[in-house]
């Protein structure tokens, strides 16, 4: 009786499946990023599959691990948003710096708005989205104090009011609930900030 000949694995068989899986995952993450950016805040698996050009089963397989998909979408958001958020502070008088800070935030919030709205819808069931929300709040507070170091000696209620006025939540209300254009929303935030700074003086 002849010994059974051992079958050698096809070259690239396993690696090919791994690479195909990675490509599909990247396509799914990109599809989610694009759909949310277009205003589809909670894309369905069918929408993602169609945009990604993958089978529905592939989407469901990857959707079991939502935290890592959130992270992949977030990485794409950060790539475009971080240069705005981390650019240097403008020098000059207090009011000039305040106006420049508001302008910077307006550009940042316009860039991240659909993704932040989408994240807020899912934040209560995602540890990752909860953590990134807290990180954004902390980053914005740090930037407020960096742009306006005079606030180190301001009453706590003034600092809290300024933090609220320049928050994403305030911006989203102006743009969404109140229906203001980006320019009018920026003017409203700027007027609030300057009035609070005058009250502090």
URTADA-V363522 format. One line per field, one symbol per residue. ss: DSSP state (H for helix, E for strand, - for the rest). phi: phi as a letter, one per 40 degrees, with the letter a starting at -180 (. if undefined). burial: b if it has 16 or more other C-alpha atoms within 10 Angstrom, else e. A space follows every 10 residues. Layout:
# URTADA-V363522
ss->???
phi->???
burial->???
This chain:
# URTADA-V363522
ss->---------- --HHHHHHHH HHHHHHHHHH HHHHHHH--- ----HHHHHH HH---HHHHH HHH--HHHHH HHHHHHHHHH HHHHHH---- ---HHHHHHH HHHHHHHHHH HHHHHHHHHH HHHHH-HHHH HHHHHHHHHH HHHHHHH-HH HHH--HHHHH HHHHH--HHH HHHHHHH--- -HHHHHHHHH HHHHHHHHHH -
phi->.ccccccccc dgccdccccc cccccccccc ccdccccchc cbccdccccc ccgbcccccc ccccbcdccd ccccccccdc ccdccbcccc chcdcccccc cccccdcccc ccdccccccc cbccbbcccc ccccccdccc cdcdcccbcd ccbcddcccc cccccbcccc ccccccccgc cdcccccccc cccccccccc c
burial->eeeeeeeeee eeeeeeeeee eeebbbbbbb bbbbbbbeeb bebebebbbe bbebeeeebe ebbeeeeebb ebbbeebeee beebbeeeee eeeeeebbbb bbbbbbebbe bbbbbbbbbe eebeeeebbe ebbeeeeeeb bebbeebbee beeeeeebbe ebbebbbbee bbebbeeeeb ebeebbbbbb ebbbebbeee e
